[in-house]
């Protein structure tokens, strides 16, 4: 069975393996979750530079995860940005 999820940036529905999963863990921290083994509220973004740039610019972590810890958000945004630098 193929699991589908929607990219927060472009709104396209894709296979979960084609997306990056960012999860808010039980302890309140954020994690890029490539294995999907961590449980918690999650948001997905395509593995392409255009979607990641839009995702960061529009503050979609804050909205999608209902999360306000700016230090954690900046850490994840930096990790996402470094994927294409």
Secondary structure, DSSP 4 states (H G I P E B T S, - for coil): ---EEE-TTT--EEEGGGEEEEEE-TTS-EEE-TT--S-SEEEEEESSHHHHHHHHHTTHHHHHTT---HHHHHHHHHHHHHTT-
